[in-house]
Amino acid sequence: MAEKQSTHAINPRTGNTMPAETKPTGNYRGFVAGVFSGIAKLSVGHPFDTVKVRLQTSKEGHFKGPLDCVLQTIRKEGISGLYKGATPPLVGWMVMDSVMLGSLTLYRRLLLDHVFSNPRIRAAMPFMGNQTDLRTLPSFGHGIAGIMAGTTVSFIATPVEHIKARLQIQYAADKSSRLYSGPIDCLVKLLRTHGIAGVYRGLFATVLFRSFFFFWWSSYDILTRVMKERTNLSNPAINFWAGGLSAQVFWVTSYPSDVVKSRLMTDPMGGALGDGERKFRRWKDAAVAVGRERGWRGYWRGFLPCFLRAFPANAMALVAFEGVMRWLP
């Protein structure tokens, strides 16, 4: 008699079991949907990100606050000034989302199959609460998968964010007065003068920053569980609210590390590039400098536009992603 096939599979988004007949088909769908997710996230969030980076890296007194930064940027550079450096993340999001979602799916499966399905290991793990079902990945497991996926995608995110940050702090309205004419020019100049190491400046800072994905993905799972149990919201509505709120949890916990990363990535490279003398050799040097220059408030400079951006950008990205996934055959 033929062996009966399993009626369950692993849900690639949640890491939990699901009926086999609902197993996703058509791997291209996630890739295509990721493109629209990146476009939505960039369209909504990039102006906030530009203001955030400028506040994080500008000299004291350059801007009175977020609103003043927006007004000065529009007055001197036009609306397009808020979208400076948008091309690298727009192109990069497609690849980054693919790697992020793909690796997150893999790590969820590995953790569920080899760690959290073992009752002894699960009992010894902290923060399990009442999540005793061995067929589902607990919220703590989602957080661990988030750290692993964040580390993986950092190798793609670092050059994208590095180039984006350098373009964002070019204040000159006249393009001829700028060091970099665009993302390709920036990449070429960094490679020519400082090699691959120059392009990947800030890799450790990026890995550290993205390790806080633990709080993003664990809180997303917790919020999703609570909303499913205690509300009558539809699945898209739950994804919207859980996605937006968990993104804010992530930024509240990770923001100081992002400030240090921005300072490191916008520090002059020095040498033949001719952009000034390098101040920071290591992540630690930038972290100390932020505190020395502005005290503890320096680690939260630019937080407001970032926090305001987190909910709509990530919620809309998720709506776009889920909508395209449902629409594609």
C-alpha positions in Angstrom: 0.0 0.0 0.0 1.4 3.4 -0.9 2.5 5.6 1.9 0.0 8.3 2.6 1.3 11.8 1.8 1.5 14.4 4.5 -1.5 16.8 4.5 0.5 19.6 5.9 3.4 21.9 4.8 5.3 24.8 6.3 3.9 28.2 5.7 6.8 30.2 4.3 5.7 33.5 5.8 4.9 32.3 9.3 6.9 29.2 9.8 3.8 27.3 11.0 2.1 24.3 9.5 -0.7 24.6 7.0 -2.7 22.3 4.8 -0.7 21.0 1.8 -3.3 22.2 -0.7 -2.5 25.8 0.3 1.2 25.4 -0.2 2.4 28.3 -2.3 3.1 27.7 -6.0 4.9 29.8 -8.6 8.1 31.0 -7.0 8.2 34.0 -9.3 5.2 35.5 -7.5 7.2 36.5 -4.4 9.9 38.1 -6.6 7.5 40.1 -8.6 5.4 41.1 -5.5 8.7 42.2 -3.8 9.3 44.7 -6.6 5.9 46.4 -5.9 6.5 46.2 -2.2 9.8 48.0 -2.6 8.3 50.7 -4.8 5.5 51.3 -2.3 8.0 51.4 0.6 10.3 53.8 -1.2 7.5 56.1 -2.5 6.0 56.6 0.9 9.1 56.3 3.1 12.1 57.8 1.2 11.4 61.5 2.0 11.2 60.6 5.7 14.5 58.7 5.3 16.2 61.7 3.7 15.2 64.0 6.5 16.3 61.4 9.0 19.8 61.0 7.5 20.3 64.7 7.2 19.3 65.3 10.8 21.5 62.4 11.9 24.6 63.7 10.1 24.3 67.5 9.9 26.2 69.9 12.1 24.5 71.3 15.2 22.3 74.2 14.2 22.1 73.4 10.5 18.4 72.5 10.9 16.0 73.5 13.7 14.1 70.3 13.5 12.4 67.9 11.0 10.0 70.4 9.6 12.8 73.0 9.1 14.8 70.3 7.3 11.9 69.6 5.0 11.2 73.2 4.3 14.9 74.0 3.6 15.3 71.0 1.3 12.2 71.9 -0.8 13.1 75.6 -0.9 16.7 75.0 -2.0 16.4 71.7 -4.0 12.8 71.2 -4.8 10.6 68.2 -4.1 13.2 66.0 -5.9 15.6 66.9 -3.0 13.6 64.7 -0.7 14.2 61.8 -3.1 17.9 62.1 -3.4 19.6 58.7 -3.3 16.3 57.0 -4.1 17.7 55.0 -7.0 20.0 52.6 -5.1 17.3 51.5 -2.6 14.7 51.3 -5.4 16.9 48.9 -7.4 18.2 47.2 -4.2 14.8 46.5 -2.6 14.0 43.9 -5.3 17.1 41.9 -4.5 17.0 42.7 -0.8 13.4 41.6 -0.4 14.1 38.4 -2.3 17.0 37.5 -0.1 15.3 38.6 3.1 12.1 36.7 2.5 13.9 33.7 1.1 16.4 33.4 3.9 13.8 34.1 6.5 11.7 31.3 5.2 14.7 28.9 5.2 15.7 29.8 8.7 12.1 29.5 10.0 11.9 26.0 8.6 15.3 25.0 9.9 14.6 26.3 13.4 11.2 24.6 13.5 12.4 21.3 12.2 15.7 21.0 14.1 15.2 23.1 17.2 11.7 24.1 18.3 10.1 20.7 17.4 12.2 19.1 20.1 10.2 19.3 23.3 13.3 19.3 25.5 15.0 22.1 23.7 11.7 24.0 23.6 11.2 23.6 27.3 14.6 25.0 28.0 14.1 28.0 25.8 13.1 31.4 27.4 10.0 33.4 26.7 8.0 30.4 25.5 4.9 31.2 27.5 2.0 29.1 26.4 3.3 28.4 22.9 3.7 24.7 23.4 2.5 23.5 20.0 5.5 21.7 18.5 4.0 22.2 15.0 4.4 25.9 15.1 7.3 28.2 15.5 7.1 30.3 18.7 7.5 34.1 18.6 11.0 33.7 20.1 11.9 31.5 17.1 10.6 34.1 14.7 13.0 36.6 16.4 16.0 34.3 16.0 15.1 33.8 12.3 14.9 37.6 12.0 18.5 38.0 13.3 19.8 35.3 10.9 17.9 36.8 7.9 19.1 40.3 8.9 22.7 39.2 8.9 22.3 37.5 5.6 20.7 40.5 3.8 23.3 42.9 5.3 25.8 41.8 2.7 23.4 43.3 0.0 22.1 46.2 2.1 25.5 47.7 3.1 26.6 49.0 -0.3 23.0 50.1 -1.2 22.6 52.0 2.1 26.2 53.4 1.9 25.7 54.9 -1.5 22.2 56.1 -0.6 23.5 57.9 2.5 26.3 59.7 0.6 23.9 60.9 -2.0 21.4 62.1 0.6 23.9 64.5 2.3 24.8 66.3 -0.9 23.2 69.7 -0.2 24.2 71.6 -3.3 21.3 72.3 -5.7 23.7 72.7 -8.6 24.6 69.2 -9.8 28.0 70.3 -11.0 29.0 71.2 -7.5 28.3 67.7 -6.1 31.0 65.2 -5.6 28.8 62.4 -7.0 26.5 62.9 -10.0 24.5 59.8 -9.2 24.6 56.3 -7.7 26.7 54.8 -10.5 29.2 57.6 -10.3 29.4 57.2 -6.5 29.9 53.4 -6.8 32.7 53.9 -9.5 34.5 56.5 -7.4 34.4 54.4 -4.2 35.6 51.3 -6.1 38.4 53.2 -7.9 39.8 54.9 -4.7 39.0 52.5 -1.9 38.1 49.2 -3.5 35.5 46.7 -2.3 36.3 47.5 1.3 35.3 51.1 0.6 32.0 50.1 -0.8 31.3 47.9 2.1 32.3 50.5 4.7 29.8 50.1 7.6 29.2 46.3 7.2 29.6 45.5 10.9 27.4 48.5 11.7 24.7 47.2 9.3 24.8 43.7 10.7 24.5 45.1 14.3 21.6 47.3 13.2 19.8 44.5 11.5 20.2 42.1 14.4 17.3 44.1 15.9 15.1 42.3 13.4 14.6 40.0 16.4 12.2 42.5 17.8 10.5 43.2 14.5 9.7 39.6 13.6 8.9 38.4 17.1 6.6 41.4 17.8 5.0 40.9 14.4 4.2 37.3 15.3 2.9 38.3 18.7 0.7 41.0 17.4 -0.7 38.7 14.6 -1.6 36.0 17.2 -3.3 38.5 19.5 -5.3 40.1 16.7 -6.4 36.8 15.3 -7.6 35.7 18.8 -9.2 38.9 20.0 -10.5 40.8 16.9 -12.6 40.1 13.9 -10.2 41.9 11.5 -9.6 40.4 8.1 -6.2 38.9 7.4 -5.1 41.9 5.2 -6.1 44.2 8.0 -4.2 42.2 10.6 -1.2 42.2 8.3 -1.5 46.0 7.9 -1.7 46.8 11.6 0.7 44.1 12.8 3.2 45.1 10.1 3.1 48.8 10.8 3.2 48.4 14.6 6.0 45.9 14.6 8.1 48.1 12.4 7.7 50.8 15.0 8.8 48.4 17.7 11.9 47.7 15.6 12.8 51.3 15.2 12.4 52.1 18.9 14.8 49.4 19.8 17.3 49.8 16.9 17.4 53.6 16.3 20.7 54.5 18.2 22.6 51.8 16.2 21.2 53.3 13.0 22.5 56.8 13.9 25.9 55.4 14.4 25.7 53.5 11.1 24.7 56.7 9.3 27.6 58.7 10.8 30.0 56.0 9.8 28.7 55.7 6.2 28.7 59.5 5.7 32.2 60.0 7.2 34.7 61.3 4.6 36.5 58.4 2.9 39.7 60.5 2.6 42.6 59.7 0.3 42.4 60.2 -3.5 38.6 60.7 -3.3 39.3 64.2 -1.9 36.2 64.4 0.2 37.9 65.3 3.4 39.8 63.6 6.2 38.4 60.4 7.7 37.3 60.8 11.3 36.1 57.3 12.2 38.1 54.1 11.7 35.7 51.8 13.5 32.1 51.6 14.5 33.1 52.3 18.1 34.7 55.6 17.1 31.5 56.8 15.5 29.5 55.6 18.5 31.7 57.5 21.0 31.7 60.6 18.8 27.9 60.8 18.7 27.7 60.8 22.5 30.6 63.2 23.0 29.1 65.8 20.5 25.5 65.7 21.5 25.0 63.5 24.6 22.4 60.8 24.8 20.0 62.9 22.7 22.5 62.5 19.8 21.6 58.8 19.5 17.9 59.8 18.9 18.5 62.7 16.5 16.1 62.4 13.5 14.0 59.8 15.3 10.6 61.6 14.7 10.6 61.4 10.9 11.9 57.8 11.1 9.1 56.9 13.6 6.5 58.6 11.5 7.8 56.8 8.4 7.9 53.3 9.9 4.1 52.6 10.1 2.9 53.9 6.7 5.9 52.8 4.7 5.9 49.2 6.0 2.2 48.9 6.2 1.8 50.0 2.6 4.6 47.8 1.5 2.9 44.8 3.0 -0.4 45.8 1.4 1.2 46.0 -2.0 3.1 42.7 -1.5 0.0 40.8 -0.4 -2.2 42.4 -3.0 0.1 41.4 -5.9 0.5 38.0 -4.4 -3.2 37.5 -4.5 -3.5 38.9 -8.0 -0.8 36.9 -9.7 -1.8 33.5 -11.0 
